[in-house]
Amino acid sequence: ADIYAGSSGGTTAASQSPVCTGSQPQLTLTGGTGPVTKWQRSTNGSDWSDIANTTSNLTDDAITVTTYYRAVQQNGPCAEAYSSTSTVVVVAASDGGTVSPASTTVCSGSGPTLTLSGATGVVVKWQVSTSADFTTGVTDIANTTSNLTADAITATRYYRAVVSNSPCAVAY
């Protein structure tokens, strides 16, 4: 008769957490006894659904909420064993919000006062441009607050805030 060591679960690790909503998490299993028979995911940590993957590496489908992962290992006829659980935290995509007023007139030599609202993330800087589409004459403004009192201007200028909800891409 063959003798098998009891199954034991290894350790899982996510390559990144948090991730931006819509990302495909990547996880790796190390250690444990017995081959991987499947992976499992849960959005509440108690109700698990199976993922048909029998390797020690998992790239899951895109997720939009915080998700828990574990691998299932089984050595021969021994009972299944679960790996450690890895949590992949999901954060909302960056949202640039709205700058108000949307348009304003100032006297030559004055600077507008602008306010950002409704953003998701933090302001990493503001930008001013000579073109409405921000393709020419773009200059960064080192201001990380939601309020901007711009320097004096003598011609039409366009302003926007740059917002980041890390690790998601910035939004304007």
HUDA-V419264 format. One record per pair of residues at least 24 apart in sequence whose C-alpha atoms are under 10 Angstrom apart, sorted by the first residue. I is the first residue (numbers start at 1). J is the second residue. Records with the same first field share a line. If there is no record, write none. Layout:
# HUDA-V419264
I->J  J
This chain:
# HUDA-V419264
2->76
3->76  77  78
4->33  34  75  76  77  78
5->33  34  75  76  77  78
6->32  33  34  74  75  76  77  78  79  80  81
7->32  33  34  35  72  73  74  75  76  77  78  79  80  81  82
8->32  33  34  35  72  73  74  75  78  79  80  81  82  83
9->33  34  35  36  70  71  72  73  74  80  81  82  83  84
10->34  36  56  70  71  72  73  81  82  83  84  85
11->70  71  82  83  84  85  86
12->56  57  58  69  70  71  83  84  85  86  87
13->57  69  70  84  85  86  87  88
14->57  58  59  69  85  86  87  88
15->88
16->87  88  89  167
17->66  86  87  88  89  90  91  167
18->66  87  88  89  90  91  166  167  168
19->63  64  65  66  88  89  90  91  92  93  166  167  168
20->62  63  64  65  89  90  91  92  93  94  165  166  167  168  169
21->62  63  64  65  66  89  90  91  92  93  94  167  168
22->61  62  63  64  65  90  91  92  93
23->60  61  62  63  64  90  91  168
24->58  59  60  61  62  63  64
25->58  59  60  61  62  63  67  69  88  89  90
26->57  58  59  60  61  88
27->56  57  58  59  60  69  70  71  86  88
28->55  56  57  58  59  70  71  86
29->55  56  57  58  70  71  72  83  84
30->56  57  71  83
31->56  83
32->71  72  73  74  75  81  82  83  84
33->73  74  75  76  80  81
34->72  73  74  75  76  78  80  81
35->71  72  73  74  75  76
36->71  72  73  74  75  80  81  82  83
37->71  72  73  74  75  80  81
38->70  71  72  73  74
39->69  70  71  72  73  82  83
40->68  69  70  71  72  82  85
41->67  68  69  70  71  85  86  87
42->66  67  68  69  70  85  87
43->67  68  69  87  88
44->68
45->69  85  87
63->88  89  90
64->89  90  91  92
65->89  90  91  92
66->90  91
90->167  168
91->120  121  165  166  167  168
92->120  121  165  166  167  168
93->120  121  164  165  166  167  168  169  170  171
94->119  120  121  122  162  163  164  165  166  167  168  169  170  171  172
95->119  120  121  122  162  163  164  165  168  169  170  171  172
96->120  121  122  123  160  161  162  163  164  165  170  171  172
97->121  160  161  162  163  171  172
98->160  161  172
99->146  147  148  159  160  161  172
100->147
102->158  159
103->158  159
105->156
106->152  153  154  155  156
107->152  153  154  155
108->152  153  154  155  156
109->151  152  153  154  155
110->149  150  151  152  153  154
111->148  149  150  151  152  153  154  157
112->148  149  150  151  152  153  157  159
113->147  148  149  150  151
114->146  147  148  149  150  159  160  161
115->145  146  147  148  149  161
116->145  146  147  148  160  161
117->146  147
119->146  161  162  163  164  165  171  172
120->163  164  165  171
121->162  163  164  165  166  168  170  171
122->146  161  162  163  164  165  166  170
123->147  161  162  163  164  165  170  171  172
124->161  162  163  164  165  170
125->160  161  162  163  164
126->150  159  160  161  162  163  172
127->158  159  160  161  162  172
128->157  158  159  160  161
129->156  157  158  159  160
130->155  156  157  158  159
131->156  157  158  159
132->156  157  158  159  160
133->158
134->158  159  160
